[in-house]
Amino acid sequence: MKTIQHWIGGSTVPGTDTQPVFNPATGAEQAQVVLGGATDVDTAVVAAAQAFETWSESSLTQRTQVMFNFRQLLVEHEEELGRIISAEHGKTVDDARGEITRGREVVEYACGLGDVLKGSFSDQVSRGVDVHDFRRPLGVVAGITPFNFPAMVPLWMHPTAIATGNTFILKPSERDPSAANFVAELYKKAGLPDGVFNVVHGGKPAVDAILTHPGISAVSFVGSTPIAKYVHETATAHGKRVQALGGAKNHAVVLPDADLEFAANHLTAGAYGSAGERCMAVSVAVAVGDAADALVEVLERKAREVRVGPGDKPGTEMGPLVTKAARERVENAVGTAATQGATVVVDGRGLKVDGHEEGFFTGPSLLDHVTTEMDAYKEELFGPVLAIVRAESLDQAIDLINANPYGNGTALFTGSGEAARRFQRKVDVGMIGVNVPVPVPMSYYSFGGWKDSLIGDSPVHGPEGIRFYTRPKVVTSRWPEPKQQVTAGFNFPTSS
């Protein structure tokens, strides 16, 4: 059986302890992944620190050329990488290819850093004195990433970090670890020097070693809110910069003037795509006024039409959940919702797929008459469950969203420009879609929510990613003429 090893200093490195990697569509163990700890993290830090000495002094042209090569390799190997992701995560191959495409956009942004990293210059701020600034890399930085996007979320981090002159250590999810090693091999083919990109597999011991290692300057994290808070508190206590993106409970508001067929199409895709295992998935639809009954009717029809099956089967729209435990948690949540008074319009529990009876499948579930006191509303289910909450007005819907502890993404379906403008100004959420259900920004904007969806104040990629992985130097200089006498004052210096 294949063993997935660490990637440190440009080659694979074995480990001792391992755990199984499953195929979610069959339920069968398909590989073992090594579980690293403090020693493995330290080995990676040493390799990355050595590589930083030369990589940080490389030319911007050299760094962007590697990114151009890497981008091309991602295009050429998209199908292969997509199938690797599908086999370990369970999502469809098309969905996996989609996440690679969105991650590749960050690589393309990194290819253009020559313009982004231009500093500023101020001439003659004082007599014979000029000021200019520029940005420098931090050193060795690390990323801790979740199972749901084994390619895209790491690609939100390492291209920007590497292109700005840092070296990188990735700790991917141990549930679907192969994509990280595949990307490491692509970097090597792209001409990236050994040690600039490293992969350490493992669980909490590896995470804790990253958070506390004195040789790591910054940590980027995407995952649940409780762990995001732990990562932020621990890493900042050890003097590191931290990006910590947490959980979500994303609402999509549907007004009576919306095209319900259009809205339902997008809500269905936003709720059940990737089996709901997205931090930007639509998990709550807020039906306003007269829209409610008609919307539920259309959503029920579309939920029953979703084609569930193995991710590598053509025509499949939704694959299995990532683990058996995830399936049990989601199906228990549907049962709890029914007990608490929700109407189970579509019940996805107990689904069996022919030929894949041991797979971790559950079908789409649609819940109506959900209230804000129910667990199905309060908890991030991270599965194919769409809850319908009814509101009397747009303002009531906005108040409902603003009262929620999460503030990652939200959407409004309407034909009214006035309603859309009011919604986007009043709602306390970081990423907003108008007739767009999953408003993930393009790579040249930054990704990050509000409230419990972002711990601290550092979103990922885009301009905020550049700021996070670099720090500024400001130089004030004077070049007096030879033999010119310049009087030095003892008072605090001022311009003159």
N, C-alpha and C positions, 0 to 999 in steps of 0.2 A: 504494500500500500504506500502511496506517495506521502512523503513527509515535507511539509512546507517549512522552510528554514528562514532564519534571519538573513537580511542582506546588509552587510556592513563592509565599508571600505572597498566596494566594487565587486563583491562576490558573496556567495552564500556562506553562512556560518551556522553550524549545527547547534542544537540545544539538547538538553536531557529530558526534562518534563514535556509531555505533550497532552493534547486533548483532541477529540474527534472533530472533524468538519463534515457536516451532513449535506446530502442533496435534499432540499425541502420537498421536491416533487415526488421523491420515492421514499423518503424517510430513512434511507440507507447511509451508513458511514462511507465516505468516499476518500477521505484523506486524514492525516494527522497534522496538526500544526504545533510547532514548538512554543513553549511558554517561557519567555524571558523574565529576567528580574534585574536587580541592581547591577550585577556583574555585566550582563549583556548591554544594559544602557550605558554603563561606564565605557565599555569597549567601543560603542558607537560614538560616544562623545569624544573620545580620544581620536578616533578616525576623522570625525567631522571637524574637530579643532585643528588638526594638522592640515586638512584640506582648506580650511578657512584662510590660513596664512597666505596661500597663493590665489585662491579663488576671489577673495575680497580685493585683491590687487589686479585682477584680470580686467581687461578693457570692457567697456560697455558693449562694444561690437562683438567681442568673443561671447559674452553672455547671451546677447540677443540672437546670435547665430545658433547657439545650442538650442534656444527656444524655438527658432524657426525649424530646425531639424526635428526636434521633439514633436512639434505640432504636426509635421508631415507624417511622422511615424504613427501618431495617434490616428490619423486618417487612414493610413494603410492597414492598420491592425484593429480597426474598430470592430469588425465582425468577430474576430477571435477574442478580443477583450470582452465584448458583449456576451459571448457565450460562457466565458469564465465567470462573469458576474451572475448570469442567469443560473448557472449550475450550483452556485453556492448560496446566493440570496433567494432565488425563486422567481424574481420578476421576469417578465417576458424579455426576449432578446431585443425586441424593438425598443422597449422601455430602457433597457440597459444601454443601447446605442444612443438613446436620447440623453441619458445622463453624461455619457462620454462627450457628446457634442456640446452640452452646456459647460462641462468642465474645460473643454478645449478652448472655449471662448476666453477663459482667464489666461490660458497660454498665449492666445493671440494678443491680449492686452499686454502681457509681459513682453511680447515681441516689440512693442512700441514704447518701451520705457525710456528710450533716448529722449523723447519729448517730455515725458512726465517728470523725469529726474532733473530737468534743467533748473538750475538755481536762479537767484535774482542778483542784480548788481545795482548799487546806488553810487553814483559818481559825486565826488566833492561834497560829502555830507558835512564836512568841516574843511577848513582850508588845508588842501593837500591830503585829505583823508577820504578813502573809499571804503565801502562795506559790501561784502558779498556773502552768500550762503550756499551750502551744498549739503547733501545728505549722505550718511555713511551707514553701512550695514551693522547689525547688532553683534553678530557672531554665530554661534550654534543655536538654532531654534528648533522647536519640536511641534508636532501636530498629533493630537489624539482624536481619532475620528470614529463615527458610528457605523453600524452594519448596513444601514438603509441605502447609503450611496457610497459604495466602496471605491468608486473612481472619482465621482464629481466632487464630493466634499474635500478629500485630500487635494484635488486640483484647485480648489478655492484657495489653498494655502501655499503649497510648495513652489509653484511657478513664480509667484510674486516674491517669495522669500529668496529663492535661488537667483532670480534675475537681478535682484537688488544687491547681491553679493554675499548673502548668508549661506550657511550650510544647514542641512535639514535632517531631522530624525522623525520618521513617521511611525506611530504606534496605531495600526489599524485594528478594526474589530477582529477578534479571534474567530468569529462566526463565519466570515467570508474573507479570508486573508490573502487569497491568491492574486487578486487584482493589484495589490501593492507591489508584490514581487515582479509581476509582469511590467508594471510601469517603471520599476527600477531598471529592468533590462532595456527598456526603450530609451531611458535616459543615457545608459551606457553607450548604446548604439548611436545616440545623437551627439556623442562627443563630450558628455559631462565627465569631468575628472572624478576618479574614485574618491569616495568619502564625502562628496558634496551632498549626495542623497543616500540615506540609510533607512532600513526598515527593521524595527524590533517588534516581534510579535509577543503577545502576552496579555495578562489580565491586570488586576489591581496592583500586584507587586511592580510590574513594569510602569504603570501609570504613576505610582508613588515615587518611584526612582526618578522619573522625568520631572515631576513637580518639585523635587527637592535637590536635584543635582546642581552643584554650584557652577558647573560648566555650561549650563543651558540658560540663555538670556531671555527667552520668550517662549510661551506655550499658547497654542491655538487649540480650542476644544469645541466640538459640537456633540450634543447629547441631551440627556434629560436635565431638567432644572435642578434637582437635588445634587446631581453630580457636577453640574456646571458651577454651582455655588461652592462645592467642595474644592473643585479645581481652582477656582478664582481665589478662594481664601488661602489655600495651601501654597499655591505658586506665588502669589503676591507677598505672602509672609516670608518667602525665600528670595525676595528681591527680583522677581521676574515680571515682565510685561505679560498680560493675559488677554486673550480673546476667548470669551466663554459664552457660547450660544446654547440656550436651554430649550425647553419644551414649548408646546403650542396648543392652542385650542382655537382653530381658525374658523371664523364665522363668514358665511356668505349671505347677504341680505337680498331678498327678492321682493321688489315692489310690484304693486298691481299692474303698473304700466309696462312691465318687462315682457319680452317675448318669452313665454314660458317654455316653449319647445327648445329654444336656444339656451335658456338658463338651465333647464333640466339636463340637456346634453352635457353641458360643461360641469354642472354639479356632479353628475354621475361619474364623469372622468376624473374630476378633482377629488372625489371621495373614495373611489374604488381603484383608481390607477395605482399600480405597485402595491396592491392589497392594502391601501391606506397607510403604508409604512413610509410616510413622508412627513417631515416637520412642517411642510406647507400644505398638507392635505386639507381639504374641506371636510371638517367633521361635524359642523353645525350649520344647518340652513335655517335662517330666520325668515319665515314667511310673513309678510306684512299684509294685514287686512284681508281683502277679498282674494288675494293671491293664494292663500293657504290650501284650500281644498283642491283646487285645480292643479296646483303644483305637486301636491302629494300624489295625485292620480297619475300625472305624467312620470314622476320619479319612480313610482312603483313599477310601471311598465318597463322603464329603462333599466331598473335594477335587475329585473327578472331576465332581461335580454343579455346581460353581461356574460361573456363566454369565459368560463373558468377552466383552467387546465395547466399542464406543465408549460413552463416558460419557453421551451424550445419547440413547441408545437405551433405550426402556422395557424393563424386565426385566433389564438388565445389572447384574451384581453386582460385577464387577471390571473396571476399565478398563486402559489401557496404562500402562507406566512413563513417566516424564516426558521422557526423552531416549533416543536410540538407544544412547548410551554406557552409560546405566543398565541397559538391557536386556542389553547384552553383558556387563557386569560380573556381573549376577545369573546369567545362563546359564553363564558361565565358572565361577562358584562352585559350581553344581550339578555340573558336570563334574569339578571338583577334588575335591568331596566323594566322588564315585564312585571316583575314583582312590585316595583316601586310605582307602577301605574302608567308606564308608557305603552302605547299601542305598537305592537310589532307588526308592521305592515308587510315587510319581507323578512323572512327568517333564514339566515344563511347557515345556521348551525347544522352539523351532521352531514355536510356535503361529502360525497365520495366520488372520486373521479375514476372512471373505468381504466384499469391497468395501473393505477397509481393509488390503490386503496390505503397504503401506509403513508402517503404524503401528508403534509401539514396543511391541508386545504380547508377553507371555510368559505361560504358564499357571501355575497353582499347582503348586508342587513340594513333595513330602513325602519327607523323608529319615529313615530309621530306622537304629538302631545307630550313632548319632553319638557320638563321644567328645570329651572336653574338649580333646584335642590337635589336633583337626581344624580347618581354617580355617573351615568352615561354622559351627562353634561359637564360635570366637574373634572372628570379624569381624562387624561390624554390616553385614549384607548390604543392608538397606533395600529389600527386594523380597519377592515372594510365595513365600517359602521357609520351611517349618516343619521344624525339626530335632527328632527324638525322641531323648532321652537317657534311658537306663534306670537306675533306682536301686533299691536293696534296701529302703530305709526312708525315712520322712519325715526323720529326722535326717540321713541321707546326702544327701537332696535339699537340705536347708537348708545343709549344709556346702558343697555344690556351688555353690549360689547365692552364698554368702558369699565363696567363693574367686574369683568373677568380678570383674574390675575395675570393672564398671558396677553401678549400684544405683538405676536409675530406677524401674521398676515390676515387680511380680511378682503372681502370683495362686495361690490354692490352691482346688482343687475337692475337696470332701469333704462328708460328712454328719455329721462329728464336730466338736462344739463344742470339745472338748479339743484336737484336732489343730489346729483353726483358731487357737485362742488361743496354743498353743505356737509355731505358725508365725509369727504376726504379732509375737510378742515376740522371737523369736530371729533372724529374717531381717534382714540388713543392707541394707535397701532402703527408699527414702523413701516410696513409694506402694504400697499393698498392697490387693489385692482378694481377698475370700472369696466364691467362686462368682461373681465378677465379673472378666472377663478383661482389661479395659482400665480400670484404676481411676484415671481422670482426676478429680481432686476438683472439687467445685462451686466457683463463683467466690468464695464467702465463706470458703473454705479456700485455702491457697496450694499452688502446683504446683512441685515440685522434688525431684530424686532425691538420692542419696548417692554418695559415692566419685567416680569419673570422670564421672558423669552431671551433677554440679553443681560447677562450679569456683568456689571462694569459698563464701559462706554466705548468698546472697540468692536465695530462690525468687521466683516471679512471682505476681502478682495476690493477691487476698485481703488479710489483715492485713499480710503481708510486703510486698506491693506498696505499701500506704499508707506503711509505714515507709521503703521504699526511695526513694520520690519526694518525701519531706518530711523536714525535720529539726526537732527540738524547740527551743523557747525556754522557759526557766523564769524566771519573774519573781518576785523577792522584794521586797515593797513595804511601806513604812510611811507612814502618813498621820497625823503627830502633830497634836494639837489646837493651835490657834493659841496662841502664847506659851508652849507647853509646853517645858520644858527637858529635852532628852534627852542624857544623858552618853554621849560616844563613848569607847570603850576602845581602847587601843593593842595589846592582845593579839588573837590570832585570834578572830573572832567566834563565839560559841556562843549557843544558845538559853537563855532564862531566863524 
